[in-house]
């Protein structure tokens, strides 16, 4: 199923039997269900999801994503954004890669594979990976949330941690500038460079 529009507002169910491609010059708003067992490709100036999305794979490209709903992917997910405001759940059974300018998470980002975030990050939400969790950005702020991976690598100009950061087997934190920790940094092996 392929839909191209100036803007798209879905309050029902869009089902792609093999794939789902949605392209909007303006806003793509979903308060219903977006479903496909194959690849979902979503491209829009802005995306608002207050509903449900399920796909085998996900490629999402947008100026801004505001998510208060659920996006669940059975494989890998790749999100390229200027801004992210996540207050819902984004999960992948494969790898989850989020690349953006300003990323705010008050919800949950989770991957069974690797979870990789690139961009300025802030919020009290959860970051969880059963594999490698990696964050890279100029300013990273954990405002009372929990970051956990089998391994966890943080690279930033500035890190402000007021929550819990756990690398089960290894935690590596590298800051070019300031590392401020009023929370917990945990790992079987711990390497801090600031």
C-alpha positions, -999 to +999 in steps of 0.1 A: +000+000+000+014+034-010-002+067-002+012+102-013-006+133-001-001+169+009-011+159+044-024+127+058-047+122+088-054+085+097-080+077+123-088+042+110-066+013+098-040+014+070-029-021+062-001-029+038-001-066+029+035-066+019+047-031+026+034+003+036+047+036+021+033+069+033+046+102+020+033+136+030+046+171+020+031+184+053+019+165+084+013+128+088-010+122+118-020+088+130-046+082+157-055+049+143-034+019+132-006+015+107+001-021+100+023-042+077+043-074+081+069-059+057+087-026+055+070+006+065+085+038+050+071+070+064+083+104+050+067+137+061+075+172+072+061+162+106+048+130+121+024+128+150+016+093+163-010+089+190-021+055+178-005+022+169+021+013+144+034-023+137+058-033+109+085-058+100+109-030+094+106+008+098+123+037+080+109+071+092+122+104+079+107+136+092+115+171+105+098+162+138+082+132+154+058+135+183+049+101+197+024+094+224+014+061+210+032+028+202+055+020+173+066-017+174+089-032+148+097-069+144+130-062+128+152-031+125+141+006+127+158+037+114+146+071+123+161+103+108+147+134+124+154+170+133+134+167+165+119+139+186+094+142+214+086+107+226+061+102+254+051+068+242+069+036+232+093+030+203+105-006+202+124-029+178+132-066+180+162-058+159+183-027+160+169+008+166+188+038+153+177+073+159+196+102+143+184+138+150+193+172+162+172+174+194+159+143+210+135+144+240+123+112+256+098+109+284+087+075+273+105+043+263+130+035+235+139-002+235+157-027+212+165-063+215+195-056+193+215-024+194+200+010+203+219+039+189+211+076+194+229+105+178+220+141+187+214+162+217+193+142+242+172+150+272+144+137+293+134+113+321+125+084+298+139+049+295+165+037+271+169-001+270+189-025+249+196-062+253+227-055+232+248-024+228+234+010+238+252+040+224+246+077+228+265+104+210+258+141+211+270+175+222+247+177+253+232+146+269+209+150+299+194+121+319+168+138+340+160+109+363+155+082+337+171+048+333+196+039+305+206+002+304+224-019+279+245-051+279+272-026+270+267+011+272+289+038+255+283+075+260+302+101+240+294+138+246+307+173+250+286+175+282+268+148+302+245+156+331+232+124+348+205+126+374+193+091+368+207+056+364+231+046+337+239+009+336+262-011+313+257-047+326+291-059+313+307-025+305+300+012+308+322+037+289+316+074+293+337+099+273+331+137+276+351+164+260+338+189+285+318+184+317+306+153+334+281+160+361+267+130+380+242+132+408+227+098+399+243+064+394+269+051+369+270+013+370+290-014+351+310-045+357+337-026+339+336+011+342+357+036+321+352+074+326+371+100+306+363+137+312 
